[in-house]
Amino acid sequence: MGYGRWAMGYGLWAMGNGLWAMGNGLWAMGIGKQLISAPSLSPIAYRL
């Protein structure tokens, strides 16, 4: 019984990690787009 609960928790954790990584990728892509399209309008991106 404890093992099943652990496996379920691990599955949820792995799914959360996948979503987090996907979000990070999308965020990085958005910053890249900003850098390419409007470098003069985003001085914050230069500091990152």
N, C-alpha and C positions, 0 to 999 in steps of 0.2 A: 504494500500500500504506500509506504513512504517513497519507494522507488518511483512509482507512477507519478506521484506529486512532484518529485524532483525532475523527472523527465518533462513534465508539463511546464514547470518553471523554467527549465533550460530552453525549451522550445520558444516560450514567450520572450526570454532574454535574447535568444538568437534573432528572433523576428524584430525585436526592438533595435538591436544592433544594426540589422540590415536597413531598417527605416532611417536610423540615425546617419548611416553611411550615405544613403541615397540623398538625404537632406543636405548633408555636407557637400556632396557632389553638385547638387543643384545650386547651392549657395555659392560655391566656387565658380560655377559656370556663369552665374549672374554677375559676379564681380568681374570676371574676365570680359563679359560683354560690355560692362560699364567702362572698363579700361580701354577697350577697343573703340567703342562708339563715341564716348565723350570724356577723354582724358582731362580736358581743361575744366569740366564741370564737376569732377570728383577728386579734389585734392586729398580727401580722406583715404582713398584707395591707394595713393602713393605711399602713405605712411604705413599701411598694413604690411 
